[in-house]
Amino acid sequence: MKTEKEINMLIVEAKKEVDRLEEQRHKDLGNSMNFIHNEIELQRTLAQIEAYEETLN
């Protein structure tokens, strides 16, 4: 079982990843497959953050 501090660190890291993925939206990703992959990763990471936050409540 992870401690509250560890979960908060995971949330911070996941939010950094969200920022990175959102920044990718503004770049030319080359083709639609890369765009779709980026969007899926973004949604997965947002869901991860939500799950981490739920464990804290």
PDB file of N, CA, C and O in Angstrom:
ATOM      1  N   MET A   1       0.841  -1.182   0.000  1.00  0.00           N
ATOM      2  CA  MET A   1       0.000   0.000   0.000  1.00  0.00           C
ATOM      3  C   MET A   1       0.883   1.241   0.000  1.00  0.00           C
ATOM      4  O   MET A   1       1.813   1.353   0.799  1.00  0.00           O
ATOM      5  N   LYS A   2       0.590   2.155  -0.888  1.00  0.00           N
ATOM      6  CA  LYS A   2       1.373   3.385  -0.980  1.00  0.00           C
ATOM      7  C   LYS A   2       0.878   4.401   0.046  1.00  0.00           C
ATOM      8  O   LYS A   2      -0.302   4.439   0.397  1.00  0.00           O
ATOM      9  N   THR A   3       1.810   5.215   0.511  1.00  0.00           N
ATOM     10  CA  THR A   3       1.456   6.254   1.469  1.00  0.00           C
ATOM     11  C   THR A   3       0.828   7.438   0.735  1.00  0.00           C
ATOM     12  O   THR A   3       0.904   7.540  -0.490  1.00  0.00           O
ATOM     13  N   GLU A   4       0.212   8.324   1.503  1.00  0.00           N
ATOM     14  CA  GLU A   4      -0.406   9.514   0.918  1.00  0.00           C
ATOM     15  C   GLU A   4       0.638  10.356   0.184  1.00  0.00           C
ATOM     16  O   GLU A   4       0.364  10.905  -0.883  1.00  0.00           O
ATOM     17  N   LYS A   5       1.825  10.451   0.759  1.00  0.00           N
ATOM     18  CA  LYS A   5       2.898  11.230   0.131  1.00  0.00           C
ATOM     19  C   LYS A   5       3.280  10.618  -1.218  1.00  0.00           C
ATOM     20  O   LYS A   5       3.477  11.344  -2.193  1.00  0.00           O
ATOM     21  N   GLU A   6       3.384   9.298  -1.277  1.00  0.00           N
ATOM     22  CA  GLU A   6       3.739   8.620  -2.528  1.00  0.00           C
ATOM     23  C   GLU A   6       2.658   8.828  -3.590  1.00  0.00           C
ATOM     24  O   GLU A   6       2.962   9.040  -4.764  1.00  0.00           O
ATOM     25  N   ILE A   7       1.407   8.767  -3.170  1.00  0.00           N
ATOM     26  CA  ILE A   7       0.305   8.968  -4.113  1.00  0.00           C
ATOM     27  C   ILE A   7       0.313  10.403  -4.629  1.00  0.00           C
ATOM     28  O   ILE A   7       0.093  10.643  -5.817  1.00  0.00           O
ATOM     29  N   ASN A   8       0.567  11.352  -3.736  1.00  0.00           N
ATOM     30  CA  ASN A   8       0.652  12.750  -4.170  1.00  0.00           C
ATOM     31  C   ASN A   8       1.783  12.949  -5.167  1.00  0.00           C
ATOM     32  O   ASN A   8       1.644  13.721  -6.115  1.00  0.00           O
ATOM     33  N   MET A   9       2.894  12.263  -4.963  1.00  0.00           N
ATOM     34  CA  MET A   9       4.013  12.352  -5.908  1.00  0.00           C
ATOM     35  C   MET A   9       3.610  11.769  -7.264  1.00  0.00           C
ATOM     36  O   MET A   9       3.973  12.313  -8.307  1.00  0.00           O
ATOM     37  N   LEU A  10       2.865  10.667  -7.249  1.00  0.00           N
ATOM     38  CA  LEU A  10       2.382  10.071  -8.499  1.00  0.00           C
ATOM     39  C   LEU A  10       1.452  11.035  -9.233  1.00  0.00           C
ATOM     40  O   LEU A  10       1.501  11.142 -10.458  1.00  0.00           O
ATOM     41  N   ILE A  11       0.606  11.734  -8.477  1.00  0.00           N
ATOM     42  CA  ILE A  11      -0.304  12.714  -9.076  1.00  0.00           C
ATOM     43  C   ILE A  11       0.485  13.836  -9.737  1.00  0.00           C
ATOM     44  O   ILE A  11       0.182  14.234 -10.862  1.00  0.00           O
ATOM     45  N   VAL A  12       1.488  14.341  -9.045  1.00  0.00           N
ATOM     46  CA  VAL A  12       2.314  15.427  -9.592  1.00  0.00           C
ATOM     47  C   VAL A  12       2.995  14.977 -10.881  1.00  0.00           C
ATOM     48  O   VAL A  12       3.002  15.708 -11.871  1.00  0.00           O
ATOM     49  N   GLU A  13       3.563  13.780 -10.866  1.00  0.00           N
ATOM     50  CA  GLU A  13       4.239  13.268 -12.066  1.00  0.00           C
ATOM     51  C   GLU A  13       3.249  13.071 -13.217  1.00  0.00           C
ATOM     52  O   GLU A  13       3.564  13.371 -14.368  1.00  0.00           O
ATOM     53  N   ALA A  14       2.060  12.568 -12.904  1.00  0.00           N
ATOM     54  CA  ALA A  14       1.053  12.355 -13.942  1.00  0.00           C
ATOM     55  C   ALA A  14       0.590  13.691 -14.523  1.00  0.00           C
ATOM     56  O   ALA A  14       0.339  13.790 -15.724  1.00  0.00           O
ATOM     57  N   LYS A  15       0.476  14.713 -13.684  1.00  0.00           N
ATOM     58  CA  LYS A  15       0.077  16.034 -14.182  1.00  0.00           C
ATOM     59  C   LYS A  15       1.153  16.625 -15.088  1.00  0.00           C
ATOM     60  O   LYS A  15       0.837  17.324 -16.052  1.00  0.00           O
ATOM     61  N   LYS A  16       2.405  16.353 -14.790  1.00  0.00           N
ATOM     62  CA  LYS A  16       3.493  16.789 -15.675  1.00  0.00           C
ATOM     63  C   LYS A  16       3.362  16.098 -17.033  1.00  0.00           C
ATOM     64  O   LYS A  16       3.582  16.712 -18.077  1.00  0.00           O
ATOM     65  N   GLU A  17       3.004  14.826 -17.006  1.00  0.00           N
ATOM     66  CA  GLU A  17       2.824  14.077 -18.250  1.00  0.00           C
ATOM     67  C   GLU A  17       1.639  14.636 -19.035  1.00  0.00           C
ATOM     68  O   GLU A  17       1.701  14.720 -20.262  1.00  0.00           O
ATOM     69  N   VAL A  18       0.569  15.017 -18.351  1.00  0.00           N
ATOM     70  CA  VAL A  18      -0.579  15.635 -19.022  1.00  0.00           C
ATOM     71  C   VAL A  18      -0.138  16.922 -19.715  1.00  0.00           C
ATOM     72  O   VAL A  18      -0.501  17.167 -20.866  1.00  0.00           O
ATOM     73  N   ASP A  19       0.634  17.731 -19.021  1.00  0.00           N
ATOM     74  CA  ASP A  19       1.133  18.974 -19.621  1.00  0.00           C
ATOM     75  C   ASP A  19       1.942  18.682 -20.881  1.00  0.00           C
ATOM     76  O   ASP A  19       1.794  19.363 -21.896  1.00  0.00           O
ATOM     77  N   ARG A  20       2.796  17.668 -20.807  1.00  0.00           N
ATOM     78  CA  ARG A  20       3.622  17.305 -21.956  1.00  0.00           C
ATOM     79  C   ARG A  20       2.751  16.833 -23.123  1.00  0.00           C
ATOM     80  O   ARG A  20       2.973  17.221 -24.270  1.00  0.00           O
ATOM     81  N   LEU A  21       1.766  15.998 -22.821  1.00  0.00           N
ATOM     82  CA  LEU A  21       0.890  15.479 -23.869  1.00  0.00           C
ATOM     83  C   LEU A  21       0.025  16.581 -24.473  1.00  0.00           C
ATOM     84  O   LEU A  21      -0.220  16.585 -25.680  1.00  0.00           O
ATOM     85  N   GLU A  22      -0.438  17.514 -23.643  1.00  0.00           N
ATOM     86  CA  GLU A  22      -1.222  18.628 -24.170  1.00  0.00           C
ATOM     87  C   GLU A  22      -0.364  19.525 -25.052  1.00  0.00           C
ATOM     88  O   GLU A  22      -0.849  20.070 -26.044  1.00  0.00           O
ATOM     89  N   GLU A  23       0.890  19.677 -24.701  1.00  0.00           N
ATOM     90  CA  GLU A  23       1.809  20.460 -25.536  1.00  0.00           C
ATOM     91  C   GLU A  23       1.994  19.783 -26.898  1.00  0.00           C
ATOM     92  O   GLU A  23       2.149  20.458 -27.916  1.00  0.00           O
ATOM     93  N   GLN A  24       1.976  18.454 -26.911  1.00  0.00           N
ATOM     94  CA  GLN A  24       2.126  17.698 -28.164  1.00  0.00           C
ATOM     95  C   GLN A  24       0.990  18.011 -29.135  1.00  0.00           C
ATOM     96  O   GLN A  24       1.170  17.933 -30.350  1.00  0.00           O
ATOM     97  N   ARG A  25      -0.188  18.370 -28.595  1.00  0.00           N
ATOM     98  CA  ARG A  25      -1.329  18.692 -29.449  1.00  0.00           C
ATOM     99  C   ARG A  25      -1.010  19.844 -30.393  1.00  0.00           C
ATOM    100  O   ARG A  25      -1.552  19.916 -31.496  1.00  0.00           O
ATOM    101  N   HIS A  26      -0.143  20.733 -29.967  1.00  0.00           N
ATOM    102  CA  HIS A  26       0.163  21.931 -30.742  1.00  0.00           C
ATOM    103  C   HIS A  26       1.305  21.714 -31.728  1.00  0.00           C
ATOM    104  O   HIS A  26       1.639  22.611 -32.501  1.00  0.00           O
ATOM    105  N   LYS A  27       1.893  20.545 -31.703  1.00  0.00           N
ATOM    106  CA  LYS A  27       2.994  20.231 -32.614  1.00  0.00           C
ATOM    107  C   LYS A  27       2.484  19.358 -33.752  1.00  0.00           C
ATOM    108  O   LYS A  27       1.447  18.704 -33.638  1.00  0.00           O
ATOM    109  N   ASP A  28       3.218  19.362 -34.832  1.00  0.00           N
ATOM    110  CA  ASP A  28       2.894  18.484 -35.948  1.00  0.00           C
ATOM    111  C   ASP A  28       3.323  17.068 -35.568  1.00  0.00           C
ATOM    112  O   ASP A  28       4.513  16.790 -35.425  1.00  0.00           O
ATOM    113  N   LEU A  29       2.354  16.187 -35.408  1.00  0.00           N
ATOM    114  CA  LEU A  29       2.656  14.821 -34.979  1.00  0.00           C
ATOM    115  C   LEU A  29       2.938  13.887 -36.154  1.00  0.00           C
ATOM    116  O   LEU A  29       3.145  12.689 -35.961  1.00  0.00           O
ATOM    117  N   GLY A  30       2.945  14.424 -37.354  1.00  0.00           N
ATOM    118  CA  GLY A  30       3.339  13.619 -38.504  1.00  0.00           C
ATOM    119  C   GLY A  30       2.191  12.928 -39.206  1.00  0.00           C
ATOM    120  O   GLY A  30       2.071  13.013 -40.428  1.00  0.00           O
ATOM    121  N   ASN A  31       1.355  12.251 -38.460  1.00  0.00           N
ATOM    122  CA  ASN A  31       0.210  11.592 -39.075  1.00  0.00           C
ATOM    123  C   ASN A  31      -0.887  11.389 -38.034  1.00  0.00           C
ATOM    124  O   ASN A  31      -0.688  11.626 -36.842  1.00  0.00           O
ATOM    125  N   SER A  32      -2.031  10.951 -38.505  1.00  0.00           N
ATOM    126  CA  SER A  32      -3.178  10.806 -37.609  1.00  0.00           C
ATOM    127  C   SER A  32      -2.968   9.711 -36.568  1.00  0.00           C
ATOM    128  O   SER A  32      -3.533   9.783 -35.476  1.00  0.00           O
ATOM    129  N   MET A  33      -2.166   8.703 -36.888  1.00  0.00           N
ATOM    130  CA  MET A  33      -1.910   7.627 -35.928  1.00  0.00           C
ATOM    131  C   MET A  33      -1.185   8.172 -34.699  1.00  0.00           C
ATOM    132  O   MET A  33      -1.517   7.805 -33.572  1.00  0.00           O
ATOM    133  N   ASN A  34      -0.203   9.039 -34.906  1.00  0.00           N
ATOM    134  CA  ASN A  34       0.506   9.642 -33.778  1.00  0.00           C
ATOM    135  C   ASN A  34      -0.422  10.533 -32.963  1.00  0.00           C
ATOM    136  O   ASN A  34      -0.338  10.566 -31.736  1.00  0.00           O
ATOM    137  N   PHE A  35      -1.311  11.258 -33.651  1.00  0.00           N
ATOM    138  CA  PHE A  35      -2.276  12.105 -32.959  1.00  0.00           C
ATOM    139  C   PHE A  35      -3.195  11.257 -32.082  1.00  0.00           C
ATOM    140  O   PHE A  35      -3.431  11.586 -30.919  1.00  0.00           O
ATOM    141  N   ILE A  36      -3.705  10.176 -32.640  1.00  0.00           N
ATOM    142  CA  ILE A  36      -4.603   9.289 -31.892  1.00  0.00           C
ATOM    143  C   ILE A  36      -3.881   8.679 -30.701  1.00  0.00           C
ATOM    144  O   ILE A  36      -4.437   8.615 -29.605  1.00  0.00           O
ATOM    145  N   HIS A  37      -2.659   8.236 -30.903  1.00  0.00           N
ATOM    146  CA  HIS A  37      -1.875   7.665 -29.803  1.00  0.00           C
ATOM    147  C   HIS A  37      -1.693   8.695 -28.689  1.00  0.00           C
ATOM    148  O   HIS A  37      -1.833   8.371 -27.510  1.00  0.00           O
ATOM    149  N   ASN A  38      -1.385   9.924 -29.061  1.00  0.00           N
ATOM    150  CA  ASN A  38      -1.199  10.990 -28.076  1.00  0.00           C
ATOM    151  C   ASN A  38      -2.491  11.225 -27.294  1.00  0.00           C
ATOM    152  O   ASN A  38      -2.460  11.370 -26.072  1.00  0.00           O
ATOM    153  N   GLU A  39      -3.620  11.261 -27.994  1.00  0.00           N
ATOM    154  CA  GLU A  39      -4.903  11.499 -27.329  1.00  0.00           C
ATOM    155  C   GLU A  39      -5.268  10.348 -26.388  1.00  0.00           C
ATOM    156  O   GLU A  39      -5.804  10.580 -25.304  1.00  0.00           O
ATOM    157  N   ILE A  40      -4.982   9.124 -26.793  1.00  0.00           N
ATOM    158  CA  ILE A  40      -5.257   7.970 -25.928  1.00  0.00           C
ATOM    159  C   ILE A  40      -4.395   8.034 -24.675  1.00  0.00           C
ATOM    160  O   ILE A  40      -4.884   7.788 -23.573  1.00  0.00           O
ATOM    161  N   GLU A  41      -3.126   8.360 -24.835  1.00  0.00           N
ATOM    162  CA  GLU A  41      -2.229   8.487 -23.679  1.00  0.00           C
ATOM    163  C   GLU A  41      -2.690   9.605 -22.752  1.00  0.00           C
ATOM    164  O   GLU A  41      -2.613   9.475 -21.530  1.00  0.00           O
ATOM    165  N   LEU A  42      -3.165  10.696 -23.329  1.00  0.00           N
ATOM    166  CA  LEU A  42      -3.664  11.811 -22.527  1.00  0.00           C
ATOM    167  C   LEU A  42      -4.869  11.373 -21.701  1.00  0.00           C
ATOM    168  O   LEU A  42      -4.934  11.652 -20.504  1.00  0.00           O
ATOM    169  N   GLN A  43      -5.813  10.697 -22.325  1.00  0.00           N
ATOM    170  CA  GLN A  43      -7.002  10.240 -21.604  1.00  0.00           C
ATOM    171  C   GLN A  43      -6.645   9.197 -20.540  1.00  0.00           C
ATOM    172  O   GLN A  43      -7.219   9.199 -19.451  1.00  0.00           O
ATOM    173  N   ARG A  44      -5.713   8.323 -20.850  1.00  0.00           N
ATOM    174  CA  ARG A  44      -5.277   7.313 -19.884  1.00  0.00           C
ATOM    175  C   ARG A  44      -4.646   7.976 -18.666  1.00  0.00           C
ATOM    176  O   ARG A  44      -4.906   7.578 -17.531  1.00  0.00           O
ATOM    177  N   THR A  45      -3.824   8.977 -18.902  1.00  0.00           N
ATOM    178  CA  THR A  45      -3.142   9.664 -17.809  1.00  0.00           C
ATOM    179  C   THR A  45      -4.137  10.445 -16.961  1.00  0.00           C
ATOM    180  O   THR A  45      -4.019  10.470 -15.736  1.00  0.00           O
ATOM    181  N   LEU A  46      -5.115  11.084 -17.598  1.00  0.00           N
ATOM    182  CA  LEU A  46      -6.144  11.796 -16.840  1.00  0.00           C
ATOM    183  C   LEU A  46      -6.952  10.826 -15.969  1.00  0.00           C
ATOM    184  O   LEU A  46      -7.303  11.152 -14.835  1.00  0.00           O
ATOM    185  N   ALA A  47      -7.241   9.651 -16.494  1.00  0.00           N
ATOM    186  CA  ALA A  47      -7.957   8.639 -15.713  1.00  0.00           C
ATOM    187  C   ALA A  47      -7.106   8.153 -14.544  1.00  0.00           C
ATOM    188  O   ALA A  47      -7.622   7.885 -13.459  1.00  0.00           O
ATOM    189  N   GLN A  48      -5.815   8.042 -14.770  1.00  0.00           N
ATOM    190  CA  GLN A  48      -4.894   7.644 -13.706  1.00  0.00           C
ATOM    191  C   GLN A  48      -4.910   8.668 -12.574  1.00  0.00           C
ATOM    192  O   GLN A  48      -4.954   8.301 -11.400  1.00  0.00           O
ATOM    193  N   ILE A  49      -4.875   9.943 -12.927  1.00  0.00           N
ATOM    194  CA  ILE A  49      -4.919  11.005 -11.920  1.00  0.00           C
ATOM    195  C   ILE A  49      -6.210  10.907 -11.121  1.00  0.00           C
ATOM    196  O   ILE A  49      -6.200  11.016  -9.895  1.00  0.00           O
ATOM    197  N   GLU A  50      -7.308  10.704 -11.815  1.00  0.00           N
ATOM    198  CA  GLU A  50      -8.601  10.582 -11.142  1.00  0.00           C
ATOM    199  C   GLU A  50      -8.598   9.408 -10.165  1.00  0.00           C
ATOM    200  O   GLU A  50      -9.116   9.522  -9.054  1.00  0.00           O
ATOM    201  N   ALA A  51      -8.025   8.297 -10.571  1.00  0.00           N
ATOM    202  CA  ALA A  51      -7.957   7.121  -9.696  1.00  0.00           C
ATOM    203  C   ALA A  51      -7.080   7.393  -8.480  1.00  0.00           C
ATOM    204  O   ALA A  51      -7.434   7.013  -7.364  1.00  0.00           O
ATOM    205  N   TYR A  52      -5.940   8.049  -8.685  1.00  0.00           N
ATOM    206  CA  TYR A  52      -5.069   8.395  -7.559  1.00  0.00           C
ATOM    207  C   TYR A  52      -5.798   9.299  -6.576  1.00  0.00           C
ATOM    208  O   TYR A  52      -5.717   9.105  -5.363  1.00  0.00           O
ATOM    209  N   GLU A  53      -6.517  10.295  -7.113  1.00  0.00           N
ATOM    210  CA  GLU A  53      -7.232  11.228  -6.245  1.00  0.00           C
ATOM    211  C   GLU A  53      -8.338  10.522  -5.470  1.00  0.00           C
ATOM    212  O   GLU A  53      -8.602  10.858  -4.316  1.00  0.00           O
ATOM    213  N   GLU A  54      -8.979   9.551  -6.098  1.00  0.00           N
ATOM    214  CA  GLU A  54     -10.025   8.783  -5.410  1.00  0.00           C
ATOM    215  C   GLU A  54      -9.450   7.985  -4.244  1.00  0.00           C
ATOM    216  O   GLU A  54     -10.107   7.830  -3.215  1.00  0.00           O
ATOM    217  N   THR A  55      -8.241   7.485  -4.396  1.00  0.00           N
ATOM    218  CA  THR A  55      -7.647   6.708  -3.304  1.00  0.00           C
ATOM    219  C   THR A  55      -7.327   7.586  -2.105  1.00  0.00           C
ATOM    220  O   THR A  55      -7.240   7.098  -0.978  1.00  0.00           O
ATOM    221  N   LEU A  56      -7.152   8.884  -2.344  1.00  0.00           N
ATOM    222  CA  LEU A  56      -6.866   9.800  -1.239  1.00  0.00           C
ATOM    223  C   LEU A  56      -8.130  10.192  -0.475  1.00  0.00           C
ATOM    224  O   LEU A  56      -8.055  10.623   0.675  1.00  0.00           O
ATOM    225  N   ASN A  57      -9.283  10.041  -1.114  1.00  0.00           N
ATOM    226  CA  ASN A  57     -10.552  10.438  -0.469  1.00  0.00           C
ATOM    227  C   ASN A  57     -11.124   9.364   0.383  1.00  0.00           C
ATOM    228  O   ASN A  57     -12.181   9.550   0.985  1.00  0.00           O
TER     229      ASN A  57
END
